[in-house]
Amino acid sequence: WGQYYCIYSVGDCYYSLGWYNDALDMYIEAERMTEDRENVSDQIYKQGNCYYMCGDYTEAIEEYKKAADMSVNKEFSLNCHYWIGRSYELQDRCGHRI
């Protein structure tokens, strides 16, 4: 748990600095280290945020969808769907069905 938390925290630090590719690497590594469903969905969501901030909206959408499907928290899932919609909007795919 200690190593997981450290890697997760480093990812958050990188994200705060705007180093989204480095943050993405840390979030992917943290995802591999836990089996807790909510922790994994949070890692995937944060991976989606990194892709989003890098302008890779296709990957962001995929990560947000996975996070929404995996989470048991309805509010969290709704937030994922919001960012899916924003990503579609930025791709000029507003007519696409979610």
VOPAGU-2260 file (C-alpha; in pm, 1 decimal, decimal comma):
REM VOPAGU-2260
SITE   aa  ch    i         X         Y         Z
SITE  TRP   A    0       0,0       0,0       0,0
SITE  GLY   A    1     287,9     236,8      81,1
SITE  GLN   A    2     452,5     202,1    -258,8
SITE  TYR   A    3     116,3     239,9    -434,4
SITE  TYR   A    4      44,7     561,6    -244,8
SITE  CYS   A    5     389,9     703,2    -327,8
SITE  ILE   A    6     355,0     634,5    -700,6
SITE  TYR   A    7       0,0     771,9    -702,1
SITE  SER   A    8     119,0    1087,8    -522,8
SITE  VAL   A    9     407,9    1136,8    -765,4
SITE  GLY   A   10     152,9    1116,7   -1047,4
SITE  ASP   A   11     -54,3    1387,3    -878,6
SITE  CYS   A   12     255,8    1605,9    -842,1
SITE  TYR   A   13     347,1    1563,4   -1208,0
SITE  TYR   A   14     -11,4    1643,1   -1306,6
SITE  SER   A   15      -5,4    1961,1   -1095,1
SITE  LEU   A   16     313,3    2067,6   -1272,7
SITE  GLY   A   17     154,1    2009,0   -1612,7
SITE  TRP   A   18     377,8    1709,9   -1687,6
SITE  TYR   A   19      87,9    1502,9   -1814,9
SITE  ASN   A   20     287,1    1228,9   -1988,6
SITE  ASP   A   21     489,9    1166,0   -1672,6
SITE  ALA   A   22     172,9    1171,9   -1463,0
SITE  LEU   A   23      13,8     923,3   -1702,0
SITE  ASP   A   24     305,4     682,8   -1654,0
SITE  MET   A   25     266,6     702,8   -1274,7
SITE  TYR   A   26    -110,6     653,6   -1286,4
SITE  ILE   A   27     -72,2     349,5   -1511,1
SITE  GLU   A   28     185,0     203,8   -1271,4
SITE  ALA   A   29     -39,5     274,9    -970,9
SITE  GLU   A   30    -330,5     106,3   -1148,5
SITE  ARG   A   31    -122,5    -209,6   -1184,5
SITE  MET   A   32     -48,9    -211,2    -812,0
SITE  THR   A   33    -403,3    -216,5    -673,3
SITE  GLU   A   34    -705,6    -438,1    -710,3
SITE  ASP   A   35    -941,4    -208,5    -519,4
SITE  ARG   A   36   -1216,4    -127,7    -768,2
SITE  GLU   A   37   -1260,0     237,4    -665,8
SITE  ASN   A   38    -884,7     300,9    -664,4
SITE  VAL   A   39    -853,4     147,1   -1009,9
SITE  SER   A   40   -1143,1     352,0   -1148,8
SITE  ASP   A   41    -981,4     666,3   -1004,0
SITE  GLN   A   42    -649,3     579,1   -1169,9
SITE  ILE   A   43    -821,0     523,0   -1503,2
SITE  TYR   A   44   -1010,1     851,2   -1466,5
SITE  LYS   A   45    -685,7    1035,5   -1401,0
SITE  GLN   A   46    -532,2     867,5   -1705,0
SITE  GLY   A   47    -826,0    1006,5   -1901,3
SITE  ASN   A   48    -750,3    1352,0   -1762,1
SITE  CYS   A   49    -390,2    1324,7   -1879,5
SITE  TYR   A   50    -496,2    1225,1   -2229,6
SITE  TYR   A   51    -751,3    1506,4   -2229,4
SITE  MET   A   52    -493,7    1766,6   -2127,1
SITE  CYS   A   53    -258,5    1641,1   -2401,1
SITE  GLY   A   54    -536,1    1677,5   -2659,5
SITE  ASP   A   55    -573,7    1303,1   -2719,6
SITE  TYR   A   56    -951,3    1304,9   -2686,5
SITE  THR   A   57   -1001,3     958,8   -2836,0
SITE  GLU   A   58    -789,6     798,3   -2560,8
SITE  ALA   A   59    -947,6    1024,6   -2298,4
SITE  ILE   A   60   -1293,7     903,8   -2400,4
SITE  GLU   A   61   -1187,4     540,2   -2373,8
SITE  GLU   A   62   -1040,8     589,9   -2025,9
SITE  TYR   A   63   -1341,1     787,5   -1901,6
SITE  LYS   A   64   -1574,9     514,0   -2030,6
SITE  LYS   A   65   -1374,6     243,7   -1851,4
SITE  ALA   A   66   -1369,2     445,2   -1528,6
SITE  ALA   A   67   -1745,7     510,3   -1544,1
SITE  ASP   A   68   -1822,7     143,5   -1610,0
SITE  MET   A   69   -1597,4      26,6   -1328,9
SITE  SER   A   70   -1708,5     267,4   -1056,9
SITE  VAL   A   71   -1986,1     192,4    -811,7
SITE  ASN   A   72   -2014,2     564,2    -726,7
SITE  LYS   A   73   -2294,5     719,0    -933,3
SITE  GLU   A   74   -2164,8    1078,2    -896,6
SITE  PHE   A   75   -1819,7     970,8   -1012,2
SITE  SER   A   76   -1970,6     793,6   -1314,3
SITE  LEU   A   77   -2173,0    1102,6   -1404,5
SITE  ASN   A   78   -1856,9    1312,2   -1387,7
SITE  CYS   A   79   -1685,5    1068,0   -1625,0
SITE  HIS   A   80   -1974,6    1105,0   -1868,8
SITE  TYR   A   81   -1946,9    1482,6   -1849,6
SITE  TRP   A   82   -1581,8    1460,6   -1959,3
SITE  ILE   A   83   -1672,3    1212,6   -2232,6
SITE  GLY   A   84   -1913,8    1473,2   -2365,6
SITE  ARG   A   85   -1654,3    1750,1   -2342,6
SITE  SER   A   86   -1406,0    1531,7   -2530,0
SITE  TYR   A   87   -1659,0    1462,5   -2805,3
SITE  GLU   A   88   -1731,6    1833,4   -2823,7
SITE  LEU   A   89   -1363,1    1913,1   -2872,5
SITE  GLN   A   90   -1348,4    1650,4   -3146,9
SITE  ASP   A   91   -1651,6    1809,4   -3315,2
SITE  ARG   A   92   -1839,8    1482,3   -3264,7
SITE  CYS   A   93   -2132,2    1619,5   -3066,7
SITE  GLY   A   94   -2379,9    1408,1   -3260,7
SITE  HIS   A   95   -2200,4    1089,1   -3152,5
SITE  ARG   A   96   -2394,7     868,0   -2914,1
SITE  ILE   A   97   -2238,2     795,2   -2578,6
